């Protein structure tokens, strides 16, 4: 994956990650499935404050993220090399996001959706790290620092700077859109991340077919 196709994929995945974090934060409580730095803070404060349920949820999403990242890395890096491994991993992410959405929509215990969300974001992080490199789509601190560093050094903006900016904007936009739709009571909002990643997966498969891969 390279050039505009990579940028487009990263933007969609970042938007989906923003949607997931908004859902887990607003609907499921003080947990973040994608931004694990914030989730670790939630976990630590919950443990320190003896908030058992909050600590359990934060621990579950962190464990799910780590398991998803391991599984995603194993699948993408496994030998022999198969060009479709990244697409297969994204397919697994879509399935996990469907589980999350179904759990939220059906009113199942929060831990079901939390585990599925953590697993999905771990898989996504691994795929992006192994296939597309940077910027990451589930956390944007590094992208922001790199972007500001380029501006501070008066470096002429290039493709990497634009990509970082778009990823940050996409994550923020996904979170803001989800929060607004939740406030309006739109019933299908929990399904948006799965739809977004499924669309990205379909696009990559179409491009692969067109290129003869």
C-alpha positions as CSV (number, residue, x, y, z in Angstrom):
1,X,0.0,0.0,0.0
2,X,1.4,3.4,-0.9
3,X,0.6,7.0,-1.7
4,X,-2.9,8.2,-1.9
5,X,-4.4,4.7,-1.3
6,X,-2.5,4.4,2.0
7,X,-3.5,7.8,3.1
8,X,-7.2,7.2,2.3
9,X,-7.1,3.9,4.2
10,X,-5.4,5.5,7.2
11,X,-8.0,8.3,7.3
12,X,-10.9,5.9,7.3
13,X,-9.4,3.7,10.0
14,X,-8.6,6.7,12.1
15,X,-12.2,7.9,11.8
16,X,-13.4,4.5,12.9
17,X,-11.1,4.5,15.9
18,X,-12.4,7.9,16.9
19,X,-16.0,6.6,16.6
20,X,-15.1,3.5,18.8
21,X,-13.5,5.7,21.5
22,X,-16.5,8.0,21.6
23,X,-18.8,5.0,21.9
24,X,-16.8,3.3,24.7
25,X,-16.3,6.6,26.6
26,X,-19.9,7.8,26.4
27,X,-21.9,4.6,26.3
28,X,-19.8,2.1,28.1
29,X,-18.2,4.3,30.7
30,X,-14.8,5.6,31.4
31,X,-12.9,3.4,28.9
32,X,-11.0,4.1,25.7
33,X,-10.6,1.2,23.3
34,X,-8.2,2.9,20.9
35,X,-6.3,5.5,22.9
36,X,-4.6,3.2,25.5
37,X,-2.6,6.0,27.1
38,X,-5.9,7.5,28.3
39,X,-7.2,4.1,29.2
40,X,-4.2,3.3,31.4
41,X,-4.8,6.6,33.3
42,X,-8.5,5.6,33.8
43,X,-7.3,2.1,35.0
44,X,-4.8,3.6,37.5
45,X,-7.3,6.1,38.9
46,X,-10.0,3.5,39.2
47,X,-7.6,1.2,41.1
48,X,-6.5,4.1,43.3
49,X,-10.0,5.2,43.9
50,X,-11.2,1.6,44.5
51,X,-13.7,1.8,41.7
52,X,-14.0,-1.9,41.0
53,X,-16.3,-1.9,37.9
54,X,-14.3,0.9,36.2
55,X,-11.0,-0.8,36.9
56,X,-12.4,-4.1,35.6
57,X,-13.6,-2.4,32.4
58,X,-10.3,-0.6,31.8
59,X,-8.4,-3.8,32.4
60,X,-10.6,-5.7,30.0
61,X,-10.2,-3.2,27.2
62,X,-6.4,-3.1,27.8
63,X,-6.2,-6.9,27.7
64,X,-8.4,-7.0,24.6
65,X,-6.2,-4.5,22.9
66,X,-3.0,-6.4,23.7
67,X,-4.5,-9.7,22.5
68,X,-5.8,-8.1,19.3
69,X,-2.4,-6.5,18.6
70,X,-0.7,-9.8,19.1
71,X,-3.1,-11.6,16.9
72,X,-2.9,-9.0,14.2
73,X,0.9,-8.9,14.2
74,X,1.0,-12.7,14.1
75,X,-1.4,-12.9,11.1
76,X,0.3,-10.1,9.1
77,X,3.9,-11.2,9.7
78,X,3.3,-15.0,9.5
79,X,5.4,-16.8,6.8
80,X,5.0,-17.5,4.0
81,X,4.1,-14.0,3.0
82,X,0.5,-13.6,1.7
83,X,-0.5,-10.3,0.3
84,X,-4.0,-10.7,1.5
85,X,-3.1,-11.0,5.2
86,X,-3.7,-7.3,5.9
87,X,-7.2,-7.6,4.3
88,X,-7.9,-10.7,6.4
89,X,-6.9,-8.9,9.5
90,X,-9.2,-6.0,8.6
91,X,-12.0,-8.6,8.1
92,X,-11.4,-9.8,11.6
93,X,-11.6,-6.2,12.8
94,X,-15.0,-5.8,11.0
95,X,-16.3,-8.9,12.7
96,X,-15.2,-7.7,16.1
97,X,-16.8,-4.3,15.5
98,X,-20.1,-6.0,14.5
99,X,-20.0,-7.9,17.8
100,X,-19.4,-4.6,19.7
101,X,-22.3,-2.9,17.9
102,X,-24.6,-5.9,18.4
103,X,-23.8,-6.0,22.1
104,X,-24.5,-2.3,22.5
105,X,-27.7,-2.4,20.5
106,X,-29.0,-5.5,22.4
107,X,-28.1,-4.1,25.8
108,X,-25.8,-6.9,26.6
109,X,-23.4,-6.5,29.6
110,X,-20.9,-3.8,28.9
111,X,-17.9,-6.1,29.2
112,X,-18.9,-7.9,25.9
113,X,-18.7,-4.7,23.9
114,X,-15.6,-3.5,25.7
115,X,-13.7,-6.7,25.0
116,X,-14.7,-6.7,21.3
117,X,-13.8,-3.0,21.0
118,X,-10.4,-3.5,22.6
119,X,-9.6,-6.5,20.4
120,X,-10.7,-4.7,17.2
121,X,-8.5,-1.6,18.0
122,X,-5.6,-3.9,18.8
123,X,-5.9,-5.7,15.4
124,X,-6.2,-2.3,13.6
125,X,-3.1,-1.0,15.4
126,X,-1.0,-4.0,14.4
127,X,-2.1,-3.9,10.8
128,X,-1.3,-0.2,10.4
129,X,2.1,-0.7,12.2
130,X,3.1,-3.6,10.1
131,X,1.7,-2.6,6.7
132,X,1.4,1.1,6.5
133,X,3.9,2.3,9.1
134,X,3.2,5.7,10.5
135,X,1.1,7.6,11.5
136,X,-0.8,5.3,13.8
137,X,-4.6,5.4,13.5
138,X,-5.6,4.5,17.1
139,X,-3.5,7.2,18.8
140,X,-2.4,10.5,17.5
141,X,0.1,12.0,20.0
142,X,3.0,11.0,17.9
143,X,1.4,12.4,14.8
144,X,0.8,15.7,16.5
145,X,4.3,16.0,17.8
146,X,5.8,15.1,14.4
147,X,3.6,17.6,12.7
148,X,4.3,20.4,15.1
149,X,8.0,19.5,14.9
150,X,7.9,20.0,11.1
151,X,6.3,23.4,11.5
152,X,8.7,24.4,14.2
153,X,11.7,23.5,12.0
154,X,10.1,25.4,9.1
155,X,10.2,22.2,7.1
156,X,8.2,22.4,3.9
157,X,5.0,20.3,4.4
158,X,5.2,17.0,2.5
159,X,3.1,14.0,2.1
160,X,3.9,12.7,5.6
161,X,2.8,16.0,7.1
162,X,-0.5,16.0,5.2
163,X,-1.1,12.4,6.2
164,X,-0.6,13.1,9.8
165,X,-2.9,16.1,9.7
166,X,-5.6,14.1,8.0
167,X,-5.3,11.2,10.4
168,X,-5.6,13.6,13.4
169,X,-8.6,15.4,11.8
170,X,-10.3,12.0,10.9
171,X,-10.0,10.7,14.5
172,X,-11.4,13.9,15.9
173,X,-14.1,14.0,13.3
174,X,-15.2,10.4,13.9
175,X,-15.4,11.0,17.6
176,X,-17.3,14.3,17.2
177,X,-19.8,12.8,14.8
178,X,-20.5,9.9,17.0
179,X,-21.0,12.0,20.0
180,X,-23.4,14.3,18.1
181,X,-25.4,11.3,16.8
182,X,-25.5,9.8,20.3
183,X,-26.9,13.1,21.6
184,X,-29.5,13.0,18.9
185,X,-30.4,9.4,19.9
186,X,-29.7,7.9,16.4
187,X,-30.2,4.2,17.0
188,X,-27.7,2.9,14.5
189,X,-24.7,4.9,15.7
190,X,-22.9,1.8,17.2
191,X,-22.7,0.3,13.7
192,X,-20.8,3.1,12.1
193,X,-17.3,1.9,13.0
194,X,-18.0,-1.5,11.4
195,X,-19.5,0.1,8.3
196,X,-16.4,2.4,8.0
197,X,-13.9,-0.4,8.3
198,X,-15.9,-2.7,6.0
199,X,-15.9,0.1,3.4
200,X,-12.1,0.5,3.7
201,X,-11.7,-3.3,3.4
202,X,-13.9,-3.4,0.3
203,X,-11.9,-0.6,-1.3
204,X,-8.6,-2.3,-0.7
205,X,-9.9,-5.6,-2.1
206,X,-11.2,-3.8,-5.2
207,X,-7.8,-2.1,-5.7
208,X,-6.0,-5.5,-5.2
209,X,-8.2,-7.1,-7.8
210,X,-7.7,-4.3,-10.2
211,X,-4.0,-4.5,-9.8
212,X,-4.0,-8.2,-10.4
213,X,-3.0,-9.0,-6.8
